[in-house]
Amino acid sequence: MSKAAKEGNPSDLLFVNREGPLGDVVVGVHLGHVNHEKIKIAIIRGLRNVVSRSATLDFWRADFGLFRRLGDGVPWEAVLKEQGVQEGWTFFRNKILKAQEQASPMC
C-alpha cells in the first residue's frame, strides 16, 4: 500500500460499468483482513428524451370481447387431444398471439 493510500488519499482507479458523471463516492469499512474496502458510489442519471419507434400492442384499447370470442371459437379439447405437449403448447401459443394481435390495436 502506498503512503498516500495509508494517509487517506486513494491512489487506486475506480472502474464502473455505466456512463455518466459520478456523485458521492464513500469509502467504507475494510473487507476482512485484506487491503480492500467497501465503496458506495452514486451514479447521476440524466433524463433522456428518447422517442421509441417500436410498435407495441395497446392493451388499454383492446377489445377483450373479441379476444374471448376468438378463443371460444377454437375447439381446444379436440385439437389438443391428438397433439403432444410441445405441439399443443405451440398451437395454443400461436392461437392466443394471433387473437391478441386481432383484438389489440398497435401503438
Phi and psi restraints in degrees (value plus and minus 20) as a CYANA .aco file:
   2 SER   PHI     -97.1   -57.1
   2 SER   PSI     142.3   182.3
   3 LYS   PHI     -82.9   -42.9
   3 LYS   PSI     -57.6   -17.6
   4 ALA   PHI     -83.5   -43.5
   4 ALA   PSI     -60.4   -20.4
   5 ALA   PHI     -87.4   -47.4
   5 ALA   PSI     -58.4   -18.4
   6 LYS   PHI     -84.9   -44.9
   6 LYS   PSI     -49.7    -9.7
   7 GLU   PHI    -108.7   -68.7
   7 GLU   PSI     -13.0    27.0
   8 GLY   PHI      73.6   113.6
   8 GLY   PSI     -10.4    29.6
   9 ASN   PHI    -124.2   -84.2
   9 ASN   PSI      78.7   118.7
  10 PRO   PHI     -83.1   -43.1
  10 PRO   PSI     114.2   154.2
  11 SER   PHI    -133.9   -93.9
  11 SER   PSI     -17.0    23.0
  12 ASP   PHI    -108.2   -68.2
  12 ASP   PSI     136.7   176.7
  13 LEU   PHI    -104.6   -64.6
  13 LEU   PSI     131.0   171.0
  14 LEU   PHI    -138.9   -98.9
  14 LEU   PSI      99.1   139.1
  15 PHE   PHI    -128.4   -88.4
  15 PHE   PSI     112.8   152.8
  16 VAL   PHI    -146.2  -106.2
  16 VAL   PSI     139.7   179.7
  17 ASN   PHI    -123.0   -83.0
  17 ASN   PSI       6.0    46.0
  18 ARG   PHI    -150.8  -110.8
  18 ARG   PSI     126.1   166.1
  19 GLU   PHI    -106.9   -66.9
  19 GLU   PSI     136.0   176.0
  20 GLY   PHI      95.5   135.5
  20 GLY   PSI     150.2   190.2
  21 PRO   PHI     -93.4   -53.4
  21 PRO   PSI     133.4   173.4
  22 LEU   PHI    -120.0   -80.0
  22 LEU   PSI     125.8   165.8
  23 GLY   PHI    -113.3   -73.3
  23 GLY   PSI    -149.9  -109.9
  24 ASP   PHI     -87.6   -47.6
  24 ASP   PSI     116.3   156.3
  25 VAL   PHI    -137.9   -97.9
  25 VAL   PSI      96.3   136.3
  26 VAL   PHI    -135.6   -95.6
  26 VAL   PSI     102.3   142.3
  27 VAL   PHI    -110.4   -70.4
  27 VAL   PSI     105.7   145.7
  28 GLY   PHI    -122.3   -82.3
  28 GLY   PSI    -166.0  -126.0
  29 VAL   PHI     -97.9   -57.9
  29 VAL   PSI     142.0   182.0
  30 HIS   PHI     -90.0   -50.0
  30 HIS   PSI     126.1   166.1
  31 LEU   PHI    -119.0   -79.0
  31 LEU   PSI      75.7   115.7
  32 GLY   PHI      55.6    95.6
  32 GLY   PSI    -167.4  -127.4
  33 HIS   PHI    -120.2   -80.2
  33 HIS   PSI      -4.4    35.6
  34 VAL   PHI    -125.0   -85.0
  34 VAL   PSI     152.5   192.5
  35 ASN   PHI    -109.5   -69.5
  35 ASN   PSI      35.2    75.2
  36 HIS   PHI    -147.0  -107.0
  36 HIS   PSI     123.4   163.4
  37 GLU   PHI    -146.6  -106.6
  37 GLU   PSI     132.1   172.1
  38 LYS   PHI     -96.3   -56.3
  38 LYS   PSI     112.8   152.8
  39 ILE   PHI    -143.8  -103.8
  39 ILE   PSI     112.4   152.4
  40 LYS   PHI    -132.6   -92.6
  40 LYS   PSI     107.2   147.2
  41 ILE   PHI    -143.8  -103.8
  41 ILE   PSI     114.0   154.0
  42 ALA   PHI    -118.7   -78.7
  42 ALA   PSI     101.0   141.0
  43 ILE   PHI    -119.3   -79.3
  43 ILE   PSI     103.7   143.7
  44 ILE   PHI    -103.3   -63.3
  44 ILE   PSI     100.2   140.2
  45 ARG   PHI    -124.8   -84.8
  45 ARG   PSI      98.8   138.8
  46 GLY   PHI    -101.0   -61.0
  46 GLY   PSI     133.9   173.9
  47 LEU   PHI    -101.1   -61.1
  47 LEU   PSI     112.5   152.5
  48 ARG   PHI    -131.4   -91.4
  48 ARG   PSI     120.5   160.5
  49 ASN   PHI    -118.9   -78.9
  49 ASN   PSI      54.2    94.2
  50 VAL   PHI    -120.1   -80.1
  50 VAL   PSI     108.1   148.1
  51 VAL   PHI    -122.9   -82.9
  51 VAL   PSI     102.6   142.6
  52 SER   PHI    -102.0   -62.0
  52 SER   PSI     115.0   155.0
  53 ARG   PHI    -125.4   -85.4
  53 ARG   PSI      -7.3    32.7
  54 SER   PHI    -100.3   -60.3
  54 SER   PSI     114.8   154.8
  55 ALA   PHI    -104.3   -64.3
  55 ALA   PSI     111.0   151.0
  56 THR   PHI    -152.3  -112.3
  56 THR   PSI     142.8   182.8
  57 LEU   PHI     -98.2   -58.2
  57 LEU   PSI     117.1   157.1
  58 ASP   PHI    -117.9   -77.9
  58 ASP   PSI      73.2   113.2
  59 PHE   PHI     -93.0   -53.0
  59 PHE   PSI     -36.7     3.3
  60 TRP   PHI     -87.2   -47.2
  60 TRP   PSI     -49.1    -9.1
  61 ARG   PHI    -128.5   -88.5
  61 ARG   PSI      -2.8    37.2
  62 ALA   PHI     -89.5   -49.5
  62 ALA   PSI     128.5   168.5
  63 ASP   PHI    -117.6   -77.6
  63 ASP   PSI      71.4   111.4
  64 PHE   PHI     -91.4   -51.4
  64 PHE   PSI     -42.8    -2.8
  65 GLY   PHI     -84.9   -44.9
  65 GLY   PSI     -64.6   -24.6
  66 LEU   PHI     -84.0   -44.0
  66 LEU   PSI     -60.9   -20.9
  67 PHE   PHI     -79.2   -39.2
  67 PHE   PSI     -64.4   -24.4
  68 ARG   PHI     -84.6   -44.6
  68 ARG   PSI     -63.1   -23.1
  69 ARG   PHI     -83.0   -43.0
  69 ARG   PSI     -59.7   -19.7
  70 LEU   PHI     -85.3   -45.3
  70 LEU   PSI     -58.6   -18.6
  71 GLY   PHI     -90.2   -50.2
  71 GLY   PSI     -58.9   -18.9
  72 ASP   PHI     -89.3   -49.3
  72 ASP   PSI     -41.5    -1.5
  73 GLY   PHI     -97.9   -57.9
  73 GLY   PSI     -25.0    15.0
  74 VAL   PHI    -118.9   -78.9
  74 VAL   PSI     106.2   146.2
  75 PRO   PHI     -96.6   -56.6
  75 PRO   PSI      57.6    97.6
  76 TRP   PHI     -74.6   -34.6
  76 TRP   PSI     -69.5   -29.5
  77 GLU   PHI     -82.0   -42.0
  77 GLU   PSI     -64.3   -24.3
  78 ALA   PHI     -87.6   -47.6
  78 ALA   PSI     -61.1   -21.1
  79 VAL   PHI     -90.3   -50.3
  79 VAL   PSI     -63.9   -23.9
  80 LEU   PHI     -99.3   -59.3
  80 LEU   PSI     -37.8     2.2
  81 LYS   PHI     -81.2   -41.2
  81 LYS   PSI     -57.9   -17.9
  82 GLU   PHI    -111.2   -71.2
  82 GLU   PSI     -18.3    21.7
  83 GLN   PHI    -131.2   -91.2
  83 GLN   PSI     135.3   175.3
  84 GLY   PHI     -96.3   -56.3
  84 GLY   PSI     158.5   198.5
  85 VAL   PHI     -81.5   -41.5
  85 VAL   PSI     -70.4   -30.4
  86 GLN   PHI     -85.9   -45.9
  86 GLN   PSI     -63.5   -23.5
  87 GLU   PHI     -85.2   -45.2
  87 GLU   PSI     -60.7   -20.7
  88 GLY   PHI     -84.1   -44.1
  88 GLY   PSI     -63.0   -23.0
  89 TRP   PHI     -83.1   -43.1
  89 TRP   PSI     -63.4   -23.4
  90 THR   PHI     -82.7   -42.7
  90 THR   PSI     -63.5   -23.5
  91 PHE   PHI     -82.3   -42.3
  91 PHE   PSI     -68.7   -28.7
  92 PHE   PHI     -78.8   -38.8
  92 PHE   PSI     -69.3   -29.3
  93 ARG   PHI     -80.3   -40.3
  93 ARG   PSI     -65.2   -25.2
  94 ASN   PHI     -82.9   -42.9
  94 ASN   PSI     -61.2   -21.2
  95 LYS   PHI     -85.5   -45.5
  95 LYS   PSI     -62.5   -22.5
  96 ILE   PHI     -86.4   -46.4
  96 ILE   PSI     -63.6   -23.6
  97 LEU   PHI     -84.2   -44.2
  97 LEU   PSI     -58.6   -18.6
  98 LYS   PHI     -85.7   -45.7
  98 LYS   PSI     -64.2   -24.2
  99 ALA   PHI     -83.4   -43.4
  99 ALA   PSI     -58.7   -18.7
 100 GLN   PHI     -82.2   -42.2
 100 GLN   PSI     -63.8   -23.8
 101 GLU   PHI     -83.6   -43.6
 101 GLU   PSI     -58.1   -18.1
 102 GLN   PHI     -93.2   -53.2
 102 GLN   PSI     -53.9   -13.9
 103 ALA   PHI    -113.0   -73.0
 103 ALA   PSI     -33.3     6.7
 104 SER   PHI    -138.7   -98.7
 104 SER   PSI     104.4   144.4
 105 PRO   PHI     -91.4   -51.4
 105 PRO   PSI     137.7   177.7
 106 MET   PHI    -107.8   -67.8
 106 MET   PSI     128.2   168.2
